Amino acid sequence: MVVFIPHPSEELILVQTQKALLAALNKKEPLWYPEFPLWVLPDLQQEKADAASFRGAVSSMTIYMPEKNRNTIFFPVEIRLNDGRLLNGNIAAGKKNDNDSLCAAKNSNRERLPAELFPLVCRVFRAAGAIFTTLPESGRTWKVTQSFWIKTK
């Protein structure tokens, strides 16, 4: 699986925003928990794409204001390629842990959450190959298999 990993300076902004959003949401209902890692999972039409294929192909990556949709919080992301194509993706930031359908129905409307540092234009980031493994007790683990730094203008 190909992922895009923000530079640590942008990742710090994402973590601080994630923390503030979850703290605010948990004041009302203490059911939200953070998701990690804060990596971009692009919607790739090509199943055979690998990290190396993006090494010189990306012209920009923009992370937008976080959104809440049902039981998840995510940062929408646009990755523009040099050939003009646009890849959409997202960064999973939080998840609601509930089995109560009444609670889920109450939060079914998609709403935007406030953030003043967005859109965040990332000039330096990594394209990486990653492996995710789901574990029953602790959620999931991840491992980067290869990565390449990308610097845009």
Summary of the structure (lengths in Angstrom):
residues: 153
radius of gyration: 16.1
end to end distance: 26.0
largest distance: 48.0
contacts: 423
relative contact order: 0.25
helix: 20%
strand: 46%
